[in-house]
Amino acid sequence: MAANKNTVSKIGQGTDIRILNFARIADYLDCFVDYLLGRTDNPEVNR
């Protein structure tokens, strides 16, 4: 199940969201949560 538009909007506003939503977004974008959080510039880290 992918995150909905409301979740993406909350991220853009800097609002805290559940970690599960980050995992869903990462799965949808085929990248890792660390990439979404800016902890790495490589979307394929840990692959």
N, C-alpha and C positions, 0 to 999 in steps of 0.2 A: 504494500500500500504506500503510495507516494504522499509526501506532505502536501497539504492544501495551500491555496494562495494566502490564506490568513497566516499560516506559519511563516511563509516566505516574507510576508509583510512585516511580521514581528521581528524577524531577523534584521531586516533593513532599518527598523526603528530602534534597534539595540535592545529590544525586550527579551528577557530570558524565555527560553523555550525548553521543553523537555529534551533530554539527551536522545531519547528514542527518535524524535523527529529529525535530529541531525543524522542519525544512522539511516533513516528512510531517505532523506535527501541525498546522502552519499551513495546509497544503493541506486537511486534513480539516475544520478549523474555518473555512475560508474567511477567513483573516486573514493577517497578515504576521508574520514571525519577530520583528521589532522589537516588535510588540504583545505577543507571548508573553514576551519578555524584559523587558517593562516600560519600554522606551525611548520609548514613546508610549502615550497613552490612546486613540488613534484606531485601531480595528482595520482601517480602510480606508486607512491612510496609504500613499502611493505608488501608489494606484490611479488 
